[in-house]
């Protein structure tokens, strides 16, 4: 079988199983089993499939994932995240679009301590959205910032998807985690600037809130008590990696222990919510690791079938310029993001994209950040952006999907702008890892 037919067969089978509603992990495992029989040698191939799966999930580089997820689960179930949001709410006053700004800043802080984009959107949506709508905020101004900052969670460490991307693509996880900080913070700042400007130009979008202003130490105390410890945990995790004191796994473990300790010091940690946090962590981590089993073997089958080498040779012989190849890869990611989830995007594209990254000599960390931005945009692009449906789940019943699509549109434009900016000026992504890690 030629590499072209093998490619069509493998990807056609995956797409067909997706269309039947089969979960991502099972779709890839089913195709892998068939591919193992055809290209890896029947029963021996199936045995190799099992060995590859065991090796893939016992990789030390993947162990930060459950620790990062645990950090977010503990903050969510103990209520510490909600106290941090209240502290930020008390701090910000007399700013156009105040509650929308609170959502962005609180989401940025929560992103720096949580590894889940959906958890950030669901938390902020359930807490802030009803109050914003009740105060007369336009639905676009109320929902847009909450969804947008949930996507930024993917760029700002800790991020489970960043660890997964680094592991599957063979990119340094510590460099990739740190590389997302500047783009993520820049995107958050752009969101705040846009909200303030829009609310200032059209006050009807976000009516001013006339309430009692808390002054003095009473205003700043919640920030010091509930927000600064979370920021300190983020700093410790990044500092431990950048100074070489700990590996990403050890840094993630320190962050998880520190998060549990902070929740205990606040007297918010109970056996019940600790068990919920551990169960949630186990469930999410199990799903991710199950998917990894399918991903690694799928990449190997593509290589044995000749699909990977054939595609690389085709592009090399066509003498496509590096920028054209890069734009083609980014366009494919943006289109896929409209229809499939982020993990599937990685599984489908990385076996082909990473050989091209090596062929053209692209900085893998820079490309990894571009990949993350595309996945972040996929969370917000219709018709199947995950955060769009998360918002629908927490929004009042009268809010339609069309309203949610419109609310997300300006922030998609900002994300595309950041993608262009990082493409044209790579130091936005590569400067901080080089400064902190010396690489």
C-alpha positions in Angstrom: 0.0 0.0 0.0 1.4 3.4 -1.0 1.9 6.1 1.6 -0.9 8.2 0.1 -3.4 5.4 0.4 -2.1 4.6 3.9 -2.7 8.2 4.9 -6.2 8.3 3.5 -7.0 5.0 5.2 -5.7 5.9 8.6 -7.2 9.4 8.8 -10.4 8.3 7.1 -10.9 5.6 9.7 -10.3 8.1 12.5 -12.7 10.7 11.0 -15.3 7.9 10.5 -15.1 6.8 14.1 -15.4 10.4 15.3 -18.5 10.8 13.1 -20.0 7.7 14.8 -19.6 9.5 18.2 -16.8 7.2 19.5 -14.6 9.0 22.1 -11.2 10.2 21.0 -9.2 7.6 22.9 -11.2 4.7 21.7 -11.2 6.0 18.1 -7.4 6.1 18.0 -7.0 2.8 19.8 -9.4 1.1 17.3 -7.4 2.5 14.3 -4.1 1.6 16.0 -5.2 -2.0 16.5 -6.1 -2.3 12.8 -2.9 -0.5 11.8 -0.8 -2.7 14.0 -2.1 -5.8 12.3 -1.4 -4.4 8.8 1.9 -2.6 9.3 3.5 -3.9 12.5 3.1 -7.6 11.8 -0.2 -9.1 13.0 -0.1 -10.6 16.5 3.4 -9.3 17.0 2.2 -5.9 16.1 -0.6 -6.0 18.6 2.0 -7.0 21.3 4.1 -4.0 20.2 1.0 -1.9 20.5 0.6 -2.9 24.2 4.2 -2.4 25.0 4.2 1.1 23.4 1.1 2.0 25.4 2.7 1.0 28.7 5.9 2.9 27.9 4.1 6.0 26.8 2.1 6.4 30.1 5.1 5.6 32.3 7.1 8.5 30.9 8.4 10.7 33.7 7.8 13.8 31.6 4.0 13.3 31.9 3.9 13.3 35.7 3.3 17.1 36.0 -0.1 16.7 34.5 -1.9 15.2 37.6 -0.1 17.6 39.9 -1.2 20.7 37.8 -4.8 19.4 37.6 -4.8 18.8 41.4 -3.9 22.4 42.0 -6.9 23.6 40.2 -9.2 21.0 41.7 -8.2 21.9 45.2 -8.8 25.6 44.6 -12.2 24.9 43.1 -13.6 22.5 45.7 -12.2 24.3 48.7 -13.6 27.7 47.7 -10.2 29.4 47.8 -10.5 30.5 44.2 -13.8 32.2 45.0 -12.2 34.1 47.9 -9.4 35.3 45.5 -12.1 36.5 43.1 -13.8 38.4 45.9 -10.5 40.0 46.8 -9.9 41.3 43.3 -13.5 42.5 43.1 -13.0 44.6 46.2 -9.7 46.1 44.9 -11.0 47.3 41.5 -13.3 50.4 41.6 -14.3 53.2 39.2 -13.1 51.4 36.1 -15.3 51.3 33.0 -16.6 47.7 32.6 -15.4 47.0 36.2 -16.9 43.5 36.5 -15.6 42.4 33.1 -12.1 43.6 34.1 -12.4 41.7 37.4 -13.3 38.6 35.4 -10.1 39.0 33.2 -7.8 39.7 36.2 -9.3 37.0 38.4 -9.1 34.5 35.5 -5.4 35.4 34.9 -4.6 34.8 38.6 -6.6 31.5 38.5 -4.8 30.5 35.3 -1.5 30.9 37.1 -2.5 28.2 39.6 -4.9 26.0 37.7 -4.3 23.6 34.8 -7.9 23.5 33.4 -9.4 25.9 30.9 -12.9 24.6 31.4 -12.7 24.9 35.2 -11.7 28.6 34.9 -14.6 29.4 32.5 -17.1 27.5 34.5 -16.1 29.0 37.8 -16.1 32.6 36.6 -19.2 32.1 34.6 -21.2 30.7 37.5 -20.0 33.4 39.9 -19.8 36.6 37.9 -22.1 36.2 34.9 -25.4 36.3 36.8 -24.3 39.5 38.7 -23.1 41.2 35.5 -26.4 40.5 33.7 -28.4 41.6 36.7 -26.6 44.9 36.8 -27.4 45.5 33.1 -24.2 44.5 31.4 -24.7 43.7 27.7 -24.4 39.9 27.2 -21.4 40.4 24.9 -19.6 42.4 27.6 -20.6 39.9 30.2 -19.8 36.6 28.5 -16.9 37.5 26.2 -14.2 38.3 28.8 -15.1 35.1 30.8 -14.7 32.9 27.8 -11.6 34.7 26.5 -9.7 34.5 29.8 -10.5 30.8 30.1 -8.6 30.2 26.8 -5.6 32.1 28.1 -5.3 29.4 30.8 -3.7 27.3 28.2 -0.8 29.7 27.7 -0.1 30.6 31.3 1.5 27.8 33.4 0.6 25.5 34.9 -1.2 23.9 31.9 -1.8 20.2 31.5 -2.2 20.6 27.8 1.2 22.4 27.5 2.8 19.4 29.3 1.0 17.1 26.9 2.1 19.0 23.9 5.7 19.1 25.0 5.7 15.4 25.7 4.1 14.4 22.4 6.1 16.8 20.3 9.4 16.2 22.0 9.7 19.9 23.1 11.3 20.8 26.5 8.4 21.1 28.9 10.1 23.6 31.2 10.9 25.9 28.2 7.4 25.6 26.8 5.7 26.3 30.1 7.8 29.4 30.6 7.5 30.5 27.0 3.7 30.9 27.3 3.9 33.4 30.2 4.6 36.6 28.1 2.1 35.8 25.3 -0.5 34.9 27.9 0.0 38.1 30.0 0.1 40.2 26.9 -3.3 38.8 25.7 -4.8 39.4 29.2 -3.6 43.0 29.0 -5.1 43.5 25.6 -8.4 42.1 26.9 -8.4 44.6 29.8 -7.6 47.5 27.5 -10.3 46.5 25.0 -12.9 46.2 27.8 -12.1 49.6 29.3 -12.1 51.3 26.0 -15.4 49.8 24.8 -17.1 50.5 28.1 -15.7 54.1 28.1 -16.9 54.7 24.5 -20.3 53.1 25.1 -21.3 53.2 28.8 -24.5 51.4 28.1 -22.6 48.2 27.5 -21.4 48.1 31.2 -23.4 50.4 33.6 -21.3 51.9 36.4 -21.7 50.3 39.8 -22.5 52.7 42.6 -21.7 50.9 45.8 -19.8 51.4 49.0 -16.1 51.8 48.4 -14.0 49.9 50.9 -10.9 52.0 51.8 -7.7 51.5 53.6 -6.4 48.2 54.9 -9.9 46.6 54.6 -9.6 47.0 50.9 -6.2 45.5 50.5 -6.3 42.8 53.2 -8.2 40.2 51.1 -5.6 40.7 48.3 -2.7 40.0 50.6 -4.4 37.1 52.4 -6.1 35.3 49.5 -4.3 36.4 46.2 -0.7 36.8 47.1 -0.2 33.3 48.4 -1.5 31.9 45.1 0.8 34.2 43.1 3.6 33.1 45.4 2.9 29.5 44.5 3.1 30.4 40.8 6.4 32.2 41.3 7.9 29.2 43.3 6.9 26.7 40.6 8.4 28.9 37.8 11.5 29.8 39.9 12.2 26.2 40.7 12.2 25.2 37.0 14.1 28.2 35.8 16.8 28.1 38.5 17.4 24.4 37.9 16.4 23.5 41.4 13.8 21.1 40.3 12.4 19.3 37.2 9.0 20.3 35.9 7.6 17.2 37.7 9.2 18.2 41.0 8.1 21.8 40.6 4.5 20.6 39.9 4.7 18.4 43.0 5.8 21.4 45.1 3.0 23.5 43.7 0.4 20.9 44.4 1.7 20.4 48.0 1.8 24.2 48.5 -1.8 24.6 47.2 -3.1 21.9 49.5 -1.2 23.6 52.4 -2.7 27.0 51.6 -6.2 25.5 51.6 -5.5 23.9 54.9 -4.2 27.1 56.4 -7.4 28.8 55.3 -9.3 26.0 57.1 -11.0 25.3 53.9 -9.6 21.8 53.4 -11.9 19.0 54.6 -11.8 15.3 54.0 -14.8 15.6 51.7 -13.5 18.3 49.4 -10.0 16.8 49.4 -11.6 13.5 48.2 -13.5 15.4 45.5 -10.3 17.0 44.4 -8.4 13.7 44.2 -11.3 12.0 42.4 -11.5 14.8 39.9 -7.8 14.7 39.3 -7.8 11.0 38.8 -10.7 11.2 36.3 -9.2 13.9 34.2 -5.7 12.5 34.3 -7.0 9.1 33.4 -8.7 10.4 30.3 -5.5 12.3 29.2 -3.3 9.2 29.8 -5.7 7.0 27.9 -5.5 9.4 25.0 -1.7 9.4 25.1 -1.7 5.6 24.7 -3.5 6.1 21.4 -1.3 9.1 20.3 2.0 7.4 20.6 1.1 4.3 18.7 -0.7 6.2 16.0 2.4 8.2 15.3 4.4 5.0 15.1 2.0 3.4 12.7 2.1 6.5 10.5 5.9 6.2 10.4 5.8 2.5 9.6 3.2 2.9 6.8 5.4 5.5 5.2 2.9 8.3 5.5 5.1 10.6 7.6 8.2 10.3 5.4 6.1 10.5 2.3 4.5 13.7 3.3 7.8 15.3 4.4 9.4 14.2 1.1 6.5 15.6 -0.9 6.8 19.0 0.8 10.6 19.0 0.5 10.5 18.2 -3.2 7.9 20.9 -3.8 10.5 23.4 -2.4 7.8 25.2 -0.4 9.3 28.1 1.5 9.6 27.9 5.3 7.1 30.7 5.8 4.5 29.2 3.4 4.9 25.8 5.2 4.4 27.5 8.6 1.4 29.4 7.5 -0.1 26.2 6.0 0.4 24.4 9.3 -1.2 27.2 11.3 -4.1 27.5 8.9 -4.7 23.7 9.3 -4.7 24.1 13.1 -7.1 27.0 13.0 -9.5 25.1 10.8 -9.3 22.0 12.9 -10.0 24.0 16.0 -13.4 24.9 14.7 -14.5 21.3 14.6 -12.5 19.1 17.0 -11.1 19.3 20.5 -7.5 20.3 21.4 -6.2 16.9 22.2 -7.4 15.5 18.9 -5.7 18.4 17.1 -2.4 17.3 18.7 -2.9 13.7 17.9 -3.7 14.3 14.2 -1.2 16.9 13.3 2.0 16.4 15.4 3.2 13.2 13.6 3.4 15.3 10.4 4.2 18.8 11.8 7.2 18.0 14.0 9.2 16.4 11.1 8.5 19.6 9.1 9.6 21.7 12.1 12.9 19.8 12.0 13.1 20.0 8.2 12.8 23.8 8.2 14.8 24.3 11.3 12.1 26.2 13.2 12.7 26.8 16.9 10.5 24.0 18.5 9.6 26.2 21.5 8.5 29.0 19.3 6.4 26.6 17.2 5.0 25.1 20.4 3.7 28.5 21.5 2.2 29.1 18.1 0.5 25.7 18.4 -0.8 26.6 21.8 -2.2 29.9 20.5 -4.0 28.1 17.8 -5.5 25.6 20.3 -6.5 28.5 22.5 -8.4 30.0 19.5 -10.0 26.7 18.9 -11.6 26.9 22.3 -13.4 30.1 21.1 -14.2 29.5 17.5 -17.6 28.3 16.3 -19.3 26.0 15.8 -17.8 23.6 18.3 -15.4 25.6 20.5 -15.4 23.9 23.9 -15.6 27.1 26.0 -18.6 28.3 23.9 -20.5 25.2 25.1 -19.1 25.6 28.7 -20.6 29.2 28.7 -23.9 27.9 27.4 -24.0 25.5 30.3 -23.6 28.2 32.9 -25.5 31.0 31.2 -29.2 31.7 31.8 -31.6 29.8 29.5 -32.5 32.9 27.4 -28.9 33.2 26.2 -28.6 31.7 22.7 -25.6 30.2 21.0 -25.6 33.0 18.5 -25.2 35.5 21.3 -22.3 33.5 22.7 -20.6 33.3 19.3 -20.9 37.1 19.0 -19.5 37.7 22.5 -16.4 35.6 21.7 -15.7 37.2 18.3 -13.7 40.2 19.4 -11.4 38.1 21.6 -10.8 35.7 18.7 -9.6 38.7 16.7 -7.2 39.5 19.5 -6.0 35.9 19.6 -5.3 36.0 15.8 -3.5 39.3 16.3 -1.3 37.7 18.9 -0.7 34.7 16.6 0.5 37.1 13.9 2.7 39.0 16.4 4.4 35.9 17.7 4.9 34.6 14.2 6.6 37.9 13.0 8.5 38.5 16.3 9.5 35.1 17.9 11.3 36.7 20.9 7.8 37.3 22.4 7.8 33.5 23.0 11.5 32.7 23.2 12.9 35.6 25.2 11.8 34.6 28.7 12.9 30.9 28.5 16.4 32.1 27.3 16.6 34.6 30.2 15.4 32.2 32.9 16.8 28.9 31.6 19.8 30.2 29.6 18.7 28.2 26.5 
